[in-house]
């Protein structure tokens, strides 16, 4: 479940590295679609800051959606242990 997100993050890391190291030469390639500088920067920040922190938590919540403890927590009920 997390592997596609990691693969996208690696792709964006490669795009950022090419953008920084090659500069204008990277964006002037004929016949190759290269996203805008701002798009690469924004998606890189998203893949480095948001995906590693929120994706595992979201997957955990999704897998635990049927547990009584999570249902009680989402409903605002206090569970008595």
N, CA, C and O atoms as a printed pandas DataFrame, in Angstrom:
     atom_number atom_name residue_name chain_id  residue_number  x_coord  y_coord  z_coord
0              1         N          UNK        A               1    0.821   -1.191    0.000
1              2        CA          UNK        A               1    0.000    0.000    0.000
2              3         C          UNK        A               1    0.869    1.260    0.000
3              4         O          UNK        A               1    0.539    2.235   -0.675
4              5         N          UNK        A               2    1.952    1.249    0.735
5              6        CA          UNK        A               2    2.812    2.426    0.805
6              7         C          UNK        A               2    3.860    2.462   -0.299
7              8         O          UNK        A               2    4.429    3.520   -0.570
8              9         N          UNK        A               3    4.125    1.326   -0.942
9             10        CA          UNK        A               3    5.173    1.286   -1.958
10            11         C          UNK        A               3    4.927    2.207   -3.147
11            12         O          UNK        A               3    5.880    2.829   -3.616
12            13         N          UNK        A               4    3.711    2.329   -3.659
13            14        CA          UNK        A               4    3.516    3.303   -4.749
14            15         C          UNK        A               4    3.808    4.740   -4.324
15            16         O          UNK        A               4    4.330    5.527   -5.113
16            17         N          UNK        A               5    3.478    5.080   -3.097
17            18        CA          UNK        A               5    3.794    6.425   -2.605
18            19         C          UNK        A               5    5.296    6.639   -2.494
19            20         O          UNK        A               5    5.801    7.722   -2.789
20            21         N          UNK        A               6    6.003    5.604   -2.067
21            22        CA          UNK        A               6    7.461    5.705   -1.981
22            23         C          UNK        A               6    8.073    5.842   -3.368
23            24         O          UNK        A               6    9.029    6.595   -3.552
24            25         N          UNK        A               7    7.530    5.117   -4.347
25            26        CA          UNK        A               7    8.048    5.209   -5.713
26            27         C          UNK        A               7    7.828    6.610   -6.284
27            28         O          UNK        A               7    8.711    7.156   -6.945
28            29         N          UNK        A               8    6.664    7.186   -6.032
29            30        CA          UNK        A               8    6.392    8.550   -6.494
30            31         C          UNK        A               8    7.324    9.532   -5.803
31            32         O          UNK        A               8    7.804   10.478   -6.427
32            33         N          UNK        A               9    7.581    9.317   -4.532
33            34        CA          UNK        A               9    8.500   10.186   -3.798
34            35         C          UNK        A               9    9.911   10.106   -4.369
35            36         O          UNK        A               9   10.594   11.124   -4.479
36            37         N          UNK        A              10   10.349    8.904   -4.734
37            38        CA          UNK        A              10   11.676    8.762   -5.345
38            39         C          UNK        A              10   11.745    9.447   -6.704
39            40         O          UNK        A              10   12.758   10.060   -7.039
40            41         N          UNK        A              11   10.679    9.349   -7.484
41            42        CA          UNK        A              11   10.629   10.041   -8.773
42            43         C          UNK        A              11   10.730   11.549   -8.583
43            44         O          UNK        A              11   11.454   12.223   -9.316
44            45         N          UNK        A              12   10.015   12.074   -7.614
45            46        CA          UNK        A              12   10.067   13.512   -7.363
46            47         C          UNK        A              12   11.423   13.938   -6.811
47            48         O          UNK        A              12   11.884   15.044   -7.093
48            49         N          UNK        A              13   12.058   13.087   -6.039
49            50        CA          UNK        A              13   13.410   13.373   -5.565
50            51         C          UNK        A              13   14.385   13.436   -6.735
51            52         O          UNK        A              13   15.260   14.301   -6.771
52            53         N          UNK        A              14   14.236   12.523   -7.689
53            54        CA          UNK        A              14   15.083   12.549   -8.884
54            55         C          UNK        A              14   14.834   13.813   -9.709
55            56         O          UNK        A              14   15.783   14.428  -10.195
56            57         N          UNK        A              15   13.581   14.201   -9.871
57            58        CA          UNK        A              15   13.277   15.424  -10.612
58            59         C          UNK        A              15   13.888   16.647   -9.943
59            60         O          UNK        A              15   14.419   17.527  -10.621
60            61         N          UNK        A              16   13.817   16.706   -8.623
61            62        CA          UNK        A              16   14.398   17.841   -7.901
62            63         C          UNK        A              16   15.909   17.864   -8.057
63            64         O          UNK        A              16   16.500   18.927   -8.244
64            65         N          UNK        A              17   16.535   16.698   -7.981
65            66        CA          UNK        A              17   17.987   16.620   -8.120
66            67         C          UNK        A              17   18.419   17.036   -9.524
67            68         O          UNK        A              17   19.402   17.761   -9.679
68            69         N          UNK        A              18   17.696   16.586  -10.540
69            70        CA          UNK        A              18   18.011   17.000  -11.909
70            71         C          UNK        A              18   17.798   18.491  -12.093
71            72         O          UNK        A              18   18.583   19.157  -12.768
72            73         N          UNK        A              19   16.746   19.011  -11.500
73            74        CA          UNK        A              19   16.457   20.442  -11.613
74            75         C          UNK        A              19   17.571   21.272  -10.987
75            76         O          UNK        A              19   17.986   22.283  -11.553
76            77         N          UNK        A              20   18.051   20.855   -9.831
77            78        CA          UNK        A              20   19.079   21.626   -9.136
78            79         C          UNK        A              20   20.439   21.467   -9.811
79            80         O          UNK        A              20   21.178   22.440   -9.958
80            81         N          UNK        A              21   20.767   20.247  -10.219
81            82        CA          UNK        A              21   22.113   20.018  -10.746
82            83         C          UNK        A              21   22.272   20.463  -12.200
83            84         O          UNK        A              21   23.333   20.967  -12.569
84            85         N          UNK        A              22   21.250   20.291  -13.029
85            86        CA          UNK        A              22   21.371   20.654  -14.440
86            87         C          UNK        A              22   20.876   22.061  -14.752
87            88         O          UNK        A              22   21.311   22.677  -15.725
88            89         N          UNK        A              23   19.973   22.561  -13.931
89            90        CA          UNK        A              23   19.473   23.919  -14.136
90            91         C          UNK        A              23   18.658   24.063  -15.415
91            92         O          UNK        A              23   17.800   23.228  -15.701
92            93         N          UNK        A              24   18.922   25.124  -16.190
93            94        CA          UNK        A              24   18.132   25.389  -17.400
94            95         C          UNK        A              24   18.243   24.285  -18.456
95            96         O          UNK        A              24   17.320   24.088  -19.247
96            97         N          UNK        A              25   19.357   23.572  -18.470
97            98        CA          UNK        A              25   19.523   22.491  -19.438
98            99         C          UNK        A              25   18.456   21.411  -19.253
99           100         O          UNK        A              25   18.007   20.801  -20.225
100          101         N          UNK        A              26   18.060   21.182  -18.023
101          102        CA          UNK        A              26   17.036   20.178  -17.717
102          103         C          UNK        A              26   15.685   20.570  -18.308
103          104         O          UNK        A              26   14.940   19.709  -18.775
104          105         N          UNK        A              27   15.366   21.855  -18.291
105          106        CA          UNK        A              27   14.052   22.308  -18.762
106          107         C          UNK        A              27   13.996   22.545  -20.253
107          108         O          UNK        A              27   12.904   22.718  -20.796
108          109         N          UNK        A              28   15.124   22.560  -20.939
109          110        CA          UNK        A              28   15.167   22.843  -22.374
110          111         C          UNK        A              28   15.294   21.597  -23.225
111          112         O          UNK        A              28   15.763   21.680  -24.360
112          113         N          UNK        A              29   14.895   20.456  -22.717
113          114        CA          UNK        A              29   14.970   19.213  -23.480
114          115         C          UNK        A              29   13.845   19.174  -24.514
115          116         O          UNK        A              29   12.673   19.287  -24.156
116          117         N          UNK        A              30   14.192   19.014  -25.791
117          118        CA          UNK        A              30   13.148   18.973  -26.822
118          119         C          UNK        A              30   12.401   17.635  -26.798
119          120         O          UNK        A              30   13.005   16.567  -26.695
120          121         N          UNK        A              31   11.096   17.723  -26.894
121          122        CA          UNK        A              31   10.267   16.527  -26.989
122          123         C          UNK        A              31   10.040   15.792  -25.678
123          124         O          UNK        A              31    9.476   14.698  -25.682
124          125         N          UNK        A              32   10.460   16.360  -24.564
125          126        CA          UNK        A              32   10.281   15.709  -23.263
126          127         C          UNK        A              32    9.465   16.642  -22.385
127          128         O          UNK        A              32    9.780   17.824  -22.250
128          129         N          UNK        A              33    8.414   16.096  -21.790
129          130        CA          UNK        A              33    7.608   16.906  -20.885
130          131         C          UNK        A              33    8.311   17.025  -19.541
131          132         O          UNK        A              33    8.594   16.024  -18.883
132          133         N          UNK        A              34    8.586   18.246  -19.148
133          134        CA          UNK        A              34    9.181   18.528  -17.849
134          135         C          UNK        A              34    8.249   19.502  -17.136
135          136         O          UNK        A              34    7.951   20.571  -17.669
136          137         N          UNK        A              35    7.785   19.149  -15.940
137          138        CA          UNK        A              35    6.878   20.064  -15.220
138          139         C          UNK        A              35    7.557   21.389  -14.877
139          140         O          UNK        A              35    8.780   21.521  -14.932
140          141         N          UNK        A              36    6.742   22.338  -14.532
141          142        CA          UNK        A              36    7.202   23.657  -14.126
142          143         C          UNK        A              36    8.062   23.546  -12.863
143          144         O          UNK        A              36    7.929   22.593  -12.095
144          145         N          UNK        A              37    8.944   24.526  -12.657
145          146        CA          UNK        A              37    9.817   24.541  -11.480
146          147         C          UNK        A              37    8.993   24.540  -10.200
147          148         O          UNK        A              37    9.314   23.820   -9.255
148          149         N          UNK        A              38    7.939   25.337  -10.164
149          150        CA          UNK        A              38    7.109   25.423   -8.961
150          151         C          UNK        A              38    6.379   24.115   -8.675
151          152         O          UNK        A              38    6.212   23.735   -7.516
152          153         N          UNK        A              39    5.948   23.430   -9.724
153          154        CA          UNK        A              39    5.256   22.151   -9.541
154          155         C          UNK        A              39    6.220   21.118   -8.970
155          156         O          UNK        A              39    5.866   20.378   -8.051
156          157         N          UNK        A              40    7.433   21.064   -9.507
157          158        CA          UNK        A              40    8.429   20.120   -8.990
158          159         C          UNK        A              40    8.741   20.428   -7.531
159          160         O          UNK        A              40    8.803   19.518   -6.704
160          161         N          UNK        A              41    8.936   21.695   -7.211
161          162        CA          UNK        A              41    9.252   22.074   -5.833
162          163         C          UNK        A              41    8.126   21.756   -4.870
163          164         O          UNK        A              41    8.365   21.244   -3.776
164          165         N          UNK        A              42    6.902   22.057   -5.270
165          166        CA          UNK        A              42    5.748   21.799   -4.405
166          167         C          UNK        A              42    5.536   20.302   -4.182
167          168         O          UNK        A              42    5.320   19.861   -3.053
168          169         N          UNK        A              43    5.599   19.528   -5.257
169          170        CA          UNK        A              43    5.412   18.086   -5.113
170          171         C          UNK        A              43    6.564   17.437   -4.353
171          172         O          UNK        A              43    6.361   16.466   -3.624
172          173         N          UNK        A              44    7.772   17.970   -4.521
173          174        CA          UNK        A              44    8.908   17.453   -3.753
174          175         C          UNK        A              44    8.691   17.697   -2.260
175          176         O          UNK        A              44    8.899   16.797   -1.446
176          177         N          UNK        A              45    8.276   18.900   -1.904
177          178        CA          UNK        A              45    8.012   19.202   -0.496
178          179         C          UNK        A              45    6.906   18.306    0.053
179          180         O          UNK        A              45    6.999   17.817    1.178
180          181         N          UNK        A              46    5.868   18.094   -0.740
181          182        CA          UNK        A              46    4.768   17.230   -0.324
182          183         C          UNK        A              46    5.258   15.805   -0.101
183          184         O          UNK        A              46    4.885   15.159    0.878
184          185         N          UNK        A              47    6.106   15.312   -1.024
185          186        CA          UNK        A              47    6.556   13.925   -0.916
186          187         C          UNK        A              47    7.576   13.729    0.193
187          188         O          UNK        A              47    7.727   12.615    0.694
188          189         N          UNK        A              48    8.277   14.777    0.589
189          190        CA          UNK        A              48    9.286   14.649    1.640
190          191         C          UNK        A              48    8.693   14.926    3.017
191          192         O          UNK        A              48    9.074   14.281    3.994
192          193         N          UNK        A              49    7.768   15.876    3.106
193          194        CA          UNK        A              49    7.251   16.283    4.406
194          195         C          UNK        A              49    5.925   15.627    4.780
195          196         O          UNK        A              49    5.741   15.237    5.933
196          197         N          UNK        A              50    5.016   15.498    3.849
197          198        CA          UNK        A              50    3.665   15.040    4.167
198          199         C          UNK        A              50    3.522   13.522    4.046
199          200         O          UNK        A              50    3.010   12.874    4.959
200          201         N          UNK        A              51    3.963   12.961    2.943
201          202        CA          UNK        A              51    3.758   11.530    2.717
202          203         C          UNK        A              51    4.414   10.664    3.794
203          204         O          UNK        A              51    3.754    9.763    4.312
204          205         N          UNK        A              52    5.686   10.894    4.157
205          206        CA          UNK        A              52    6.284   10.010    5.178
206          207         C          UNK        A              52    5.644   10.115    6.557
207          208         O          UNK        A              52    5.709    9.166    7.338
208          209         N          UNK        A              53    5.031   11.248    6.867
209          210        CA          UNK        A              53    4.441   11.385    8.194
210          211         C          UNK        A              53    2.970   10.975    8.237
211          212         O          UNK        A              53    2.539   10.325    9.189
212          213         N          UNK        A              54    2.210   11.340    7.233
213          214        CA          UNK        A              54    0.776   11.071    7.287
214          215         C          UNK        A              54    0.349    9.755    6.648
215          216         O          UNK        A              54   -0.631    9.156    7.090
216          217         N          UNK        A              55    1.050    9.291    5.629
217          218        CA          UNK        A              55    0.617    8.078    4.930
218          219         C          UNK        A              55    0.569    6.850    5.845
219          220         O          UNK        A              55   -0.430    6.131    5.818
220          221         N          UNK        A              56    1.600    6.574    6.653
221          222        CA          UNK        A              56    1.474    5.406    7.549
222          223         C          UNK        A              56    0.336    5.544    8.560
223          224         O          UNK        A              56   -0.334    4.562    8.881
224          225         N          UNK        A              57    0.120    6.750    9.056
225          226        CA          UNK        A              57   -0.977    6.943   10.012
226          227         C          UNK        A              57   -2.325    6.749    9.342
227          228         O          UNK        A              57   -3.229    6.161    9.936
228          229         N          UNK        A              58   -2.475    7.228    8.129
229          230        CA          UNK        A              58   -3.743    7.054    7.403
230          231         C          UNK        A              58   -3.980    5.590    7.081
231          232         O          UNK        A              58   -5.107    5.110    7.202
232          233         N          UNK        A              59   -2.941    4.870    6.673
233          234        CA          UNK        A              59   -3.082    3.433    6.394
234          235         C          UNK        A              59   -3.448    2.686    7.677
235          236         O          UNK        A              59   -4.288    1.787    7.651
236          237         N          UNK        A              60   -2.827    3.052    8.796
237          238        CA          UNK        A              60   -3.148    2.404   10.072
238          239         C          UNK        A              60   -4.601    2.666   10.458
239          240         O          UNK        A              60   -5.306    1.748   10.877
240          241         N          UNK        A              61   -5.052    3.908   10.320
241          242        CA          UNK        A              61   -6.452    4.215   10.631
242          243         C          UNK        A              61   -7.406    3.467    9.712
243          244         O          UNK        A              61   -8.445    2.977   10.153
244          245         N          UNK        A              62   -7.050    3.380    8.431
245          246        CA          UNK        A              62   -7.913    2.680    7.486
246          247         C          UNK        A              62   -7.992    1.192    7.823
247          248         O          UNK        A              62   -9.062    0.592    7.723
248          249         N          UNK        A              63   -6.867    0.593    8.222
249          250        CA          UNK        A              63   -6.883   -0.824    8.568
250          251         C          UNK        A              63   -7.574   -1.081    9.902
251          252         O          UNK        A              63   -8.052   -2.190   10.142
252          253         N          UNK        A              64   -7.635   -0.083   10.768
253          254        CA          UNK        A              64   -8.249   -0.244   12.086
254          255         C          UNK        A              64   -9.669    0.302   12.139
255          256         O          UNK        A              64  -10.220    0.477   13.226
256          257         N          UNK        A              65  -10.260    0.568   11.006
257          258        CA          UNK        A              65  -11.555    1.256   10.985
258          259         C          UNK        A              65  -12.690    0.444   11.607
259          260         O          UNK        A              65  -13.702    1.018   12.010
260          261         N          UNK        A              66  -12.547   -0.859   11.691
261          262        CA          UNK        A              66  -13.623   -1.687   12.238
262          263         C          UNK        A              66  -13.402   -2.093   13.690
263          264         O          UNK        A              66  -14.197   -2.856   14.238
264          265         N          UNK        A              67  -12.360   -1.611   14.312
265          266        CA          UNK        A              67  -12.103   -1.989   15.697
266          267         C          UNK        A              67  -13.006   -1.187   16.638
267          268         O          UNK        A              67  -13.292   -0.019   16.376
268          269         N          UNK        A              68  -13.447   -1.801   17.712
269          270        CA          UNK        A              68  -14.324   -1.098   18.654
270          271         C          UNK        A              68  -13.643    0.110   19.315
271          272         O          UNK        A              68  -14.297    1.116   19.591
272          273         N          UNK        A              69  -12.361    0.012   19.562
273          274        CA          UNK        A              69  -11.649    1.110   20.211
274          275         C          UNK        A              69  -11.634    2.357   19.320
275          276         O          UNK        A              69  -11.870    3.466   19.800
276          277         N          UNK        A              70  -11.361    2.177   18.045
277          278        CA          UNK        A              70  -11.338    3.317   17.126
278          279         C          UNK        A              70  -12.748    3.868   16.905
279          280         O          UNK        A              70  -12.932    5.082   16.818
280          281         N          UNK        A              71  -13.730    2.993   16.814
281          282        CA          UNK        A              71  -15.112    3.482   16.662
282          283         C          UNK        A              71  -15.537    4.312   17.869
283          284         O          UNK        A              71  -16.199    5.339   17.720
284          285         N          UNK        A              72  -15.159    3.868   19.055
285          286        CA          UNK        A              72  -15.508    4.617   20.265
286          287         C          UNK        A              72  -14.769    5.948   20.309
287          288         O          UNK        A              72  -15.329    6.956   20.739
288          289         N          UNK        A              73  -13.509    5.955   19.863
289          290        CA          UNK        A              73  -12.739    7.203   19.862
290          291         C          UNK        A              73  -13.306    8.197   18.854
291          292         O          UNK        A              73  -13.356    9.395   19.131
292          293         N          UNK        A              74  -13.729    7.717   17.697
293          294        CA          UNK        A              74  -14.291    8.605   16.680
294          295         C          UNK        A              74  -15.688    9.092   17.066
295          296         O          UNK        A              74  -16.099   10.180   16.664
296          297         N          UNK        A              75  -16.401    8.307   17.829
297          298        CA          UNK        A              75  -17.745    8.690   18.249
298          299         C          UNK        A              75  -17.695    9.634   19.449
299          300         O          UNK        A              75  -18.706   10.243   19.797
300          301         N          UNK        A              76  -16.555    9.759   20.071
301          302        CA          UNK        A              76  -16.405   10.650   21.219
302          303         C          UNK        A              76  -16.803   10.005   22.530
303          304         O          UNK        A              76  -16.962   10.694   23.538
304          305         N          UNK        A              77  -16.961    8.727   22.528
305          306        CA          UNK        A              77  -17.343    8.035   23.740
306          307         C          UNK        A              77  -16.096    7.695   24.542
307          308         O          UNK        A              77  -15.039    7.423   23.972
308          309         N          UNK        A              78  -16.216    7.711   25.831
309          310        CA          UNK        A              78  -15.086    7.300   26.677
310          311         C          UNK        A              78  -15.235    5.799   26.937
311          312         O          UNK        A              78  -16.282    5.328   27.380
312          313         N          UNK        A              79  -14.177    5.077   26.655
313          314        CA          UNK        A              79  -14.228    3.633   26.868
314          315         C          UNK        A              79  -13.831    3.343   28.306
315          316         O          UNK        A              79  -12.947    3.987   28.871
316          317         N          UNK        A              80  -14.493    2.376   28.872
317          318        CA          UNK        A              80  -14.205    1.987   30.236
318          319         C          UNK        A              80  -13.401    0.723   30.200
319          320         O          UNK        A              80  -13.872   -0.314   29.733
320          321         N          UNK        A              81  -12.172    0.806   30.698
321          322        CA          UNK        A              81  -11.289   -0.352   30.668
322          323         C          UNK        A              81  -11.378   -1.136   31.937
323          324         O          UNK        A              81  -10.698   -2.151   32.086
